Amino acid sequence: MSQDSAELVNIKANPDVMEQVIPPERLSGGDMLLRALQDEGVDYIFGYPGGQALHIYDAIFRQQRIEHILVRHEQAATHMADGYARATGRTGVVVVTSGPGVTNTITGIATAYMDSIPMVVISGQVPNNQIGTDAFQETDMVGVSRPIVKHSFLIKSASEIPLAVKKAFHIAGTGRPGPVVIDIPKDMTDPNILYDYHYPESVNLRTYNPSLKGHPKQIKKAVNLLLQAKKPVLYAGGGVVQGNGSELLVALAKKLNCPVTNTLMGLGSYPATDKQFLGMLGMHGNYEANMAMHNSDLVFAIGARFDDRVTNAVDKFCPHATIVHLDIDPTSISKIIRADVPIVGLVDLVLTSILSRIDDAFTKGVTRPDMAPWWAEIQSWRDAHGLDTDTRLTDKTLTNILPQQVILSLYRATEGKAYVSSDVGQHQMFAAQYYKFDEPRKWINSGGLGTMGFGLPAAMGVKMAYPDAVVACVTGEGSFMMNIQELSTCLQYGIAVKVVCLNNQALGMVKQWQDMQYGARHAASTYANSLPDLVKVAETFGHIGIRVEALSELDTAMDEVFSEKNRNRLVILDVQVDRDEHVYPMAIKGGSMQDMILSRGEST
Amino acid sequence: MKRRMIAVLLENEAGALSRIVGLFAQRNYNIETLSVAPTEDEELSRLTITLTGDDAKIEQVTKHLNRLIEVVKVSDLTDGAHLERGIMLIKVRAQGAMRAEIKRSVEIFKGRIIDVTPRMYTIEFMGNADKFAAFIATLEKKHIVEVVRSGLAGISRGEKALGL
């Protein structure tokens, strides 16, 4: 007996509710899939049709509640869903067909996996009786995606579809979020075979119960260490953004009057304009952030995972510091750096508990070391080599546009309030360094996988979620061309993102490494003579393009991009920037966090 | 570096084993032996994995196994006293004087000859890798025709048990 009929029997036994009995709807597999997505509250599907997904697409067509956005390449669908998820915290949804449809999503799934982004990817598969026969457009999607998903399902019976959808969203969105694949053979969505539809209200997986509150003993230890530390640093990552812990992070920093640094993924989790903010840390992190880490006596890592782009040489990492590490994922703890105090739990619950224990300690009259000497030390680093000390950025006599100046201009024109997506490379680092994010979920970038081509579709996903928001994509001409076809999608759905292209006519970050480590031999990193005219590209796709070549024109052009007149238009701002600029500071390979190249020819 | 034996209870679902094997490949952990079979509960399979690693590595392996959705329980059997058994079937050339000599060795090592032809013995041993290696060392290479070893199955001693 199915669960549905069991409930019916119960209701029938009670004459008072007899009249309310509604027989379960009879739906096909395809319609059950769409109904389950509706019941899950999905508002957008990003996707691309194909043979084995056609039953699903027909079901999409025959319903009104979910809007489907047709991309031009499946990779972009995943990045759109990803951008949507990063900006909203809700799970992004992708539908694609089998074979090339799913293999094209792999980069996007891996991107979401590395950055712990909730996403559900639904893929058509060849009919069950053809699986394993090398059928047309057959790919073992569950196998191909296995190392880059949080979990995956291959539907073996259409009646499983509602429960699989429920499980997929539960797994994708809870604990450490991540992408989940549901692979559906075409015969499971056959419109002619109907089933009782029932969407489970909740799901209980006996093998999946993320630890939530943190161990009280470890929390107590962490609080004691925080109260005793003379040189504490809060090192906050993407987990604070994902775990909605920003306000609590600010509260903790304020209570302790201690400095905060963010990882690339954590930017926005602490207001960048606050004086306690040290900026980003790591390979291209701020001098003061890296120096503070290296000299600290207590590092409290919150939703961060000691990525190699942060730590530099692991054996030289923070030699004087006790490490307290809070993360929802036990595998992140003591993976790279041994945690002295590990805490497995949700950022918001654990920080709430830590804050209340600190309050208790203060009420009991516990005193702390004076933070003034630590702040004085930090100030000396800021004064010596902080980002603001680069006098070139305000030098009006220079004619070349420095890429940093473009970010500063963008920040000014958007009053620091835009959603900013980025691609990957130098422009990404400049955006991370110079756009001061005061709020979480506004900085949308591929941190872990470093996926070029992410920026435009991710910005589109953000714009779909928040149509009235200002959404800018900071990109380079290299990254931009990796998903440039989506300009057509933008026209179809009126997605008015603004593209700010830092055009240095080369693969800037590759070229920088070649300058620094390969005797300036620019192997396969230049293509200046074959680049398209991005203004014409914009126009041919039905959008607006503006080119800027002189510093004096930059602000005016930037203002035009974000003008009221262009509010509903996609505008590409092609800024011809200095071709030789490098990103600094830059960690010296094999060194500790305090070992940095500060500018051309200047090291710590 | 220590040799470890890890027991895993796993949902008996299609593709679950591939996630375990994939995890070891993906994270650069080497499996020495692996055995897997359904348990008395038809919804569950039990795996026994042996591998070598330092404490930090084994901790990561254990945590990553636990992170897989289909994994129900993970236990490091080498944390306490435990029993382990594997099986080795070995086919050897046994002719002339060798027939009696091999038979004596099999008795010493508590094996059993389970199939006989005029030129061959097929012998069964129960035990662990050390025992198997010791027996093989008694033979000259030219006498060994074929060796097949199962993965090890492990269980804790005493009252301790791995269950739901």
Interface residues (C-beta under 8 A of the other chain):
Chain A: V142 G143 R146 P147 K150 H151 S152 L154 K156 I171 L205 R206 T207 Y208 D329 P330 T331 S334 K335 R338
Chain B: E11 A14 G15 S18 R19 G22 Q26 A56 E59 Q60 K63 H64 N66 R67 I69 E70 V71 V72 L164
